[in-house]
């Protein structure tokens, strides 16, 4: 990490280390930030929440969109929902069902892997 | 450049109806969708399928493609005949959001660079404003997946990742450029979390800010550990006497070896918890050791005699009592 400026003529030095932000509970996103992060309109995110596809943390007593906070787990689901909808032409209820079944398959697969190891 | 047999990719005859094509696409798309399929080839198949459908679903493109004739074989070296598309005008309607920048060189040679470029410039699924010559808008976000090891989450790590970024030059040519980034993987990261690299997405339009790059983190499957959210599991083989009499054994954890006390009268499946030794963090996960009794193999006559004497000693032991076997 010390010779970022030196050795210009030799082998290319590695690109500088980038600082990153982990989208976790400490850096949870508001509805607006989350919609930007997912590259969708906030209306779409509200639909996903209403359909029970993603569950935001709620920062206050009322379940109002401005109190919602989102993390990476929800981002993954929102992006999956978006892809499934546009690629397979299924509606939100169908996407919700697909995600639920995929979750179940994953849980079962994990158990199966355990059994296979034995 | 290789010829692509779009009919073969979709598994349909050349005289398939438009409805057949749609049905075949839907069926295969569900099968190979990268979010659904665990097949490592799924993503490549899905892209290929999207390209085939893009051509065959559009009667104009399909007729033009069919005019290439039936003599071409898949993967055969191909160059388009001169004026092959004379007399066709592609209206380019009904594009359903597939990312055309991902389409093959074959596609580009037939249906033109401008088409691919226009789509690449749109940046996938973003629904940003469409382009006038002078406007300012933030660049699109980009998304990628990175695979890390469980150990990286315990210790933190730096990873150089290469992203293939589609680029459109002034003449509308699309190429992919390798974009290398040195990324600090934060300690305590869990599978499926997202890392944001501010300003590392697509450049902004006009004076707009660059978009962000989001990396979805996945863990490579580990040869001995399993991860469930914050917790880490290890299947630990123990000798029958260790399980029955109790013992202190050395156990690997991602942070190094630890000594673990096996309580007496343990059986297979017993879970022992090492509190706080799961994925690190403000509230760290736990590390679970799941016991599995490993019988020593009887390799010679003396060993077998020992097992026979065990059978004699434990005559009343019925391992199948719970199954109703008497």
Boltz contact constraints between the chains, C-beta under 6 A:
constraints:
  - contact:
      token1: [A, 14]
      token2: [B, 182]
      max_distance: 6.0
  - contact:
      token1: [A, 15]
      token2: [B, 180]
      max_distance: 6.0
  - contact:
      token1: [A, 15]
      token2: [B, 182]
      max_distance: 6.0
  - contact:
      token1: [A, 17]
      token2: [B, 158]
      max_distance: 6.0
  - contact:
      token1: [A, 17]
      token2: [B, 182]
      max_distance: 6.0
  - contact:
      token1: [A, 17]
      token2: [B, 184]
      max_distance: 6.0
  - contact:
      token1: [A, 18]
      token2: [B, 183]
      max_distance: 6.0
  - contact:
      token1: [A, 18]
      token2: [B, 197]
      max_distance: 6.0
  - contact:
      token1: [A, 20]
      token2: [B, 183]
      max_distance: 6.0
  - contact:
      token1: [A, 20]
      token2: [B, 184]
      max_distance: 6.0
  - contact:
      token1: [A, 20]
      token2: [B, 195]
      max_distance: 6.0
  - contact:
      token1: [A, 20]
      token2: [B, 197]
      max_distance: 6.0
  - contact:
      token1: [A, 21]
      token2: [B, 196]
      max_distance: 6.0
  - contact:
      token1: [A, 22]
      token2: [B, 186]
      max_distance: 6.0
  - contact:
      token1: [A, 22]
      token2: [B, 195]
      max_distance: 6.0
  - contact:
      token1: [A, 23]
      token2: [B, 194]
      max_distance: 6.0
  - contact:
      token1: [A, 23]
      token2: [B, 196]
      max_distance: 6.0
  - contact:
      token1: [A, 24]
      token2: [B, 193]
      max_distance: 6.0
  - contact:
      token1: [A, 39]
      token2: [B, 126]
      max_distance: 6.0
  - contact:
      token1: [A, 39]
      token2: [B, 141]
      max_distance: 6.0
  - contact:
      token1: [A, 72]
      token2: [B, 193]
      max_distance: 6.0
  - contact:
      token1: [A, 72]
      token2: [B, 194]
      max_distance: 6.0
  - contact:
      token1: [A, 73]
      token2: [B, 192]
      max_distance: 6.0
  - contact:
      token1: [A, 75]
      token2: [B, 194]
      max_distance: 6.0
  - contact:
      token1: [A, 76]
      token2: [B, 192]
      max_distance: 6.0
  - contact:
      token1: [A, 80]
      token2: [B, 35]
      max_distance: 6.0
  - contact:
      token1: [A, 83]
      token2: [B, 35]
      max_distance: 6.0
  - contact:
      token1: [A, 86]
      token2: [B, 97]
      max_distance: 6.0
  - contact:
      token1: [A, 87]
      token2: [B, 29]
      max_distance: 6.0
  - contact:
      token1: [A, 87]
      token2: [B, 33]
      max_distance: 6.0
  - contact:
      token1: [A, 88]
      token2: [B, 29]
      max_distance: 6.0
  - contact:
      token1: [A, 88]
      token2: [B, 30]
      max_distance: 6.0
  - contact:
      token1: [A, 117]
      token2: [B, 235]
      max_distance: 6.0
